Amino acid sequence: MTTEAKFAAANKKVGTDVAKTGAKPPYTFRTAISLLLLAGNILVAAIYFHLINP
């Protein structure tokens, strides 16, 4: 394998058809939903193990 082949991009057109808007991915929304689901899971586990008796 030549050094040019080692360091050359596999396909130079990769990602050219993706819109470059500069927008951030919605990680805050995903994080909030994940924390809400985790809190619900912990609540159900606490009820199951009789740490909370409703």
N, CA, C and O atoms as CSV, one atom per row, in Angstrom:
chain,resi,resn,atom,element,x,y,z
A,1,MET,N,N,0.851,-1.171,0.000
A,1,MET,CA,C,0.000,0.000,0.000
A,1,MET,C,C,0.894,1.231,0.000
A,1,MET,O,O,1.837,1.331,0.785
A,2,THR,N,N,0.592,2.144,-0.871
A,2,THR,CA,C,1.407,3.354,-0.971
A,2,THR,C,C,1.024,4.333,0.126
A,2,THR,O,O,-0.059,4.244,0.704
A,3,THR,N,N,1.917,5.261,0.404
A,3,THR,CA,C,1.611,6.266,1.426
A,3,THR,C,C,0.458,7.154,0.992
A,3,THR,O,O,-0.299,7.646,1.828
A,4,GLU,N,N,0.322,7.361,-0.310
A,4,GLU,CA,C,-0.807,8.172,-0.785
A,4,GLU,C,C,-2.125,7.462,-0.507
A,4,GLU,O,O,-3.112,8.098,-0.137
A,5,ALA,N,N,-2.140,6.160,-0.682
A,5,ALA,CA,C,-3.356,5.390,-0.430
A,5,ALA,C,C,-3.673,5.328,1.058
A,5,ALA,O,O,-4.842,5.263,1.437
A,6,LYS,N,N,-2.653,5.347,1.903
A,6,LYS,CA,C,-2.890,5.290,3.345
A,6,LYS,C,C,-3.574,6.548,3.855
A,6,LYS,O,O,-4.453,6.471,4.713
A,7,PHE,N,N,-3.182,7.703,3.339
A,7,PHE,CA,C,-3.672,8.960,3.887
A,7,PHE,C,C,-4.753,9.612,3.032
A,7,PHE,O,O,-5.274,10.662,3.409
A,8,ALA,N,N,-5.099,9.031,1.913
A,8,ALA,CA,C,-6.142,9.599,1.060
A,8,ALA,C,C,-7.511,9.243,1.628
A,8,ALA,O,O,-7.688,8.195,2.249
A,9,ALA,N,N,-8.460,10.120,1.409
A,9,ALA,CA,C,-9.821,9.849,1.863
A,9,ALA,C,C,-10.396,8.690,1.059
A,9,ALA,O,O,-10.100,8.534,-0.125
A,10,ALA,N,N,-11.211,7.890,1.710
A,10,ALA,CA,C,-11.789,6.733,1.032
A,10,ALA,C,C,-12.720,7.182,-0.084
A,10,ALA,O,O,-12.728,6.602,-1.170
A,11,ASN,N,N,-13.493,8.203,0.187
A,11,ASN,CA,C,-14.386,8.738,-0.834
A,11,ASN,C,C,-14.483,10.236,-0.588
A,11,ASN,O,O,-14.988,10.652,0.455
A,12,LYS,N,N,-14.026,11.034,-1.497
A,12,LYS,CA,C,-13.981,12.477,-1.268
A,12,LYS,C,C,-15.352,13.126,-1.355
A,12,LYS,O,O,-15.498,14.300,-1.014
A,13,LYS,N,N,-16.360,12.388,-1.805
A,13,LYS,CA,C,-17.704,12.946,-1.908
A,13,LYS,C,C,-18.567,12.627,-0.688
A,13,LYS,O,O,-19.755,12.950,-0.683
A,14,VAL,N,N,-18.012,12.015,0.321
A,14,VAL,CA,C,-18.792,11.656,1.495
A,14,VAL,C,C,-19.194,12.932,2.227
A,14,VAL,O,O,-18.348,13.767,2.546
A,15,GLY,N,N,-20.475,13.074,2.487
A,15,GLY,CA,C,-20.976,14.213,3.238
A,15,GLY,C,C,-21.248,15.452,2.415
A,15,GLY,O,O,-21.672,16.464,2.974
A,16,THR,N,N,-21.026,15.421,1.120
A,16,THR,CA,C,-21.260,16.620,0.318
A,16,THR,C,C,-22.739,16.851,0.071
A,16,THR,O,O,-23.142,17.980,-0.208
A,17,ASP,N,N,-23.564,15.809,0.166
A,17,ASP,CA,C,-24.990,15.981,-0.068
A,17,ASP,C,C,-25.767,16.316,1.202
A,17,ASP,O,O,-26.990,16.447,1.158
A,18,VAL,N,N,-25.079,16.455,2.328
A,18,VAL,CA,C,-25.726,16.790,3.590
A,18,VAL,C,C,-25.765,18.305,3.723
A,18,VAL,O,O,-24.779,18.988,3.447
A,19,ALA,N,N,-26.908,18.821,4.148
A,19,ALA,CA,C,-27.049,20.268,4.311
A,19,ALA,C,C,-26.148,20.755,5.438
A,19,ALA,O,O,-26.097,20.146,6.506
A,20,LYS,N,N,-25.455,21.831,5.202
A,20,LYS,CA,C,-24.558,22.396,6.207
A,20,LYS,C,C,-25.221,23.635,6.808
A,20,LYS,O,O,-24.902,24.764,6.434
A,21,THR,N,N,-26.146,23.412,7.742
A,21,THR,CA,C,-26.884,24.522,8.333
A,21,THR,C,C,-26.167,25.087,9.550
A,21,THR,O,O,-26.402,26.238,9.920
A,22,GLY,N,N,-25.316,24.319,10.167
A,22,GLY,CA,C,-24.644,24.779,11.375
A,22,GLY,C,C,-25.498,24.612,12.617
A,22,GLY,O,O,-25.101,25.047,13.698
A,23,ALA,N,N,-26.656,23.996,12.488
A,23,ALA,CA,C,-27.549,23.804,13.629
A,23,ALA,C,C,-26.978,22.745,14.564
A,23,ALA,O,O,-26.360,21.773,14.128
A,24,LYS,N,N,-27.200,22.957,15.863
A,24,LYS,CA,C,-26.737,21.986,16.844
A,24,LYS,C,C,-27.743,20.837,16.943
A,24,LYS,O,O,-28.945,21.061,16.800
A,25,PRO,N,N,-27.276,19.629,17.183
A,25,PRO,CA,C,-28.208,18.531,17.393
A,25,PRO,C,C,-28.974,18.726,18.707
A,25,PRO,O,O,-28.460,19.368,19.624
A,26,PRO,N,N,-30.174,18.193,18.812
A,26,PRO,CA,C,-31.015,18.457,19.988
A,26,PRO,C,C,-30.640,17.613,21.202
A,26,PRO,O,O,-31.464,16.853,21.711
A,27,TYR,N,N,-29.423,17.742,21.656
A,27,TYR,CA,C,-28.998,16.939,22.800
A,27,TYR,C,C,-29.674,17.377,24.088
A,27,TYR,O,O,-29.856,16.552,24.984
A,28,THR,N,N,-30.052,18.642,24.217
A,28,THR,CA,C,-30.724,19.078,25.440
A,28,THR,C,C,-32.086,18.404,25.561
A,28,THR,O,O,-32.479,17.992,26.652
A,29,PHE,N,N,-32.803,18.289,24.455
A,29,PHE,CA,C,-34.105,17.620,24.480
A,29,PHE,C,C,-33.942,16.141,24.810
A,29,PHE,O,O,-34.686,15.597,25.626
A,30,ARG,N,N,-32.976,15.497,24.181
A,30,ARG,CA,C,-32.737,14.073,24.458
A,30,ARG,C,C,-32.354,13.867,25.912
A,30,ARG,O,O,-32.801,12.911,26.548
A,31,THR,N,N,-31.535,14.754,26.436
A,31,THR,CA,C,-31.093,14.628,27.821
A,31,THR,C,C,-32.259,14.796,28.775
A,31,THR,O,O,-32.378,14.047,29.744
A,32,ALA,N,N,-33.124,15.771,28.514
A,32,ALA,CA,C,-34.278,16.007,29.383
A,32,ALA,C,C,-35.220,14.806,29.377
A,32,ALA,O,O,-35.696,14.385,30.431
A,33,ILE,N,N,-35.488,14.258,28.206
A,33,ILE,CA,C,-36.372,13.093,28.115
A,33,ILE,C,C,-35.736,11.889,28.801
A,33,ILE,O,O,-36.421,11.125,29.481
A,34,SER,N,N,-34.428,11.719,28.624
A,34,SER,CA,C,-33.732,10.588,29.257
A,34,SER,C,C,-33.768,10.697,30.774
A,34,SER,O,O,-33.976,9.699,31.464
A,35,LEU,N,N,-33.566,11.907,31.298
A,35,LEU,CA,C,-33.612,12.093,32.750
A,35,LEU,C,C,-35.021,11.887,33.293
A,35,LEU,O,O,-35.189,11.352,34.389
A,36,LEU,N,N,-36.026,12.302,32.542
A,36,LEU,CA,C,-37.410,12.081,32.953
A,36,LEU,C,C,-37.719,10.584,33.014
A,36,LEU,O,O,-38.343,10.116,33.967
A,37,LEU,N,N,-37.287,9.842,32.009
A,37,LEU,CA,C,-37.506,8.394,32.009
A,37,LEU,C,C,-36.724,7.704,33.124
A,37,LEU,O,O,-37.214,6.751,33.729
A,38,LEU,N,N,-35.519,8.181,33.393
A,38,LEU,CA,C,-34.723,7.604,34.475
A,38,LEU,C,C,-35.382,7.852,35.824
A,38,LEU,O,O,-35.411,6.962,36.674
A,39,ALA,N,N,-35.913,9.056,36.027
A,39,ALA,CA,C,-36.600,9.366,37.283
A,39,ALA,C,C,-37.830,8.477,37.452
A,39,ALA,O,O,-38.098,7.986,38.549
A,40,GLY,N,N,-38.576,8.272,36.370
A,40,GLY,CA,C,-39.734,7.383,36.444
A,40,GLY,C,C,-39.330,5.957,36.754
A,40,GLY,O,O,-40.012,5.267,37.513
A,41,ASN,N,N,-38.236,5.513,36.180
A,41,ASN,CA,C,-37.746,4.159,36.422
A,41,ASN,C,C,-37.325,3.988,37.882
A,41,ASN,O,O,-37.614,2.961,38.496
A,42,ILE,N,N,-36.653,4.978,38.428
A,42,ILE,CA,C,-36.225,4.913,39.831
A,42,ILE,C,C,-37.440,4.931,40.752
A,42,ILE,O,O,-37.458,4.237,41.769
A,43,LEU,N,N,-38.459,5.722,40.401
A,43,LEU,CA,C,-39.682,5.760,41.196
A,43,LEU,C,C,-40.380,4.400,41.196
A,43,LEU,O,O,-40.815,3.928,42.247
A,44,VAL,N,N,-40.487,3.781,40.049
A,44,VAL,CA,C,-41.118,2.457,39.959
A,44,VAL,C,C,-40.305,1.425,40.737
A,44,VAL,O,O,-40.883,0.565,41.401
A,45,ALA,N,N,-38.985,1.495,40.666
A,45,ALA,CA,C,-38.144,0.559,41.421
A,45,ALA,C,C,-38.306,0.771,42.921
A,45,ALA,O,O,-38.333,-0.196,43.683
A,46,ALA,N,N,-38.413,2.021,43.352
A,46,ALA,CA,C,-38.592,2.302,44.778
A,46,ALA,C,C,-39.935,1.768,45.268
A,46,ALA,O,O,-40.028,1.254,46.383
A,47,ILE,N,N,-40.968,1.885,44.448
A,47,ILE,CA,C,-42.268,1.327,44.827
A,47,ILE,C,C,-42.191,-0.198,44.856
A,47,ILE,O,O,-42.746,-0.831,45.755
A,48,TYR,N,N,-41.517,-0.782,43.892
A,48,TYR,CA,C,-41.401,-2.242,43.810
A,48,TYR,C,C,-40.683,-2.811,45.029
A,48,TYR,O,O,-41.087,-3.844,45.563
A,49,PHE,N,N,-39.624,-2.143,45.471
A,49,PHE,CA,C,-38.856,-2.631,46.614
A,49,PHE,C,C,-39.381,-2.084,47.939
A,49,PHE,O,O,-38.700,-2.178,48.961
A,50,HIS,N,N,-40.579,-1.516,47.930
A,50,HIS,CA,C,-41.263,-1.014,49.124
A,50,HIS,C,C,-40.464,0.049,49.863
A,50,HIS,O,O,-40.553,0.156,51.087
A,51,LEU,N,N,-39.694,0.825,49.136
A,51,LEU,CA,C,-39.039,1.976,49.748
A,51,LEU,C,C,-40.025,3.139,49.828
A,51,LEU,O,O,-39.932,3.988,50.715
A,52,ILE,N,N,-40.956,3.165,48.901
A,52,ILE,CA,C,-42.053,4.137,48.890
A,52,ILE,C,C,-43.337,3.325,48.885
A,52,ILE,O,O,-43.535,2.473,48.019
A,53,ASN,N,N,-44.207,3.587,49.849
A,53,ASN,CA,C,-45.480,2.874,49.918
A,53,ASN,C,C,-46.604,3.854,49.612
A,53,ASN,O,O,-47.004,4.628,50.481
A,54,PRO,N,N,-47.116,3.829,48.388
A,54,PRO,CA,C,-48.182,4.787,48.041
A,54,PRO,C,C,-49.518,4.422,48.666
A,54,PRO,O,O,-50.506,5.128,48.467
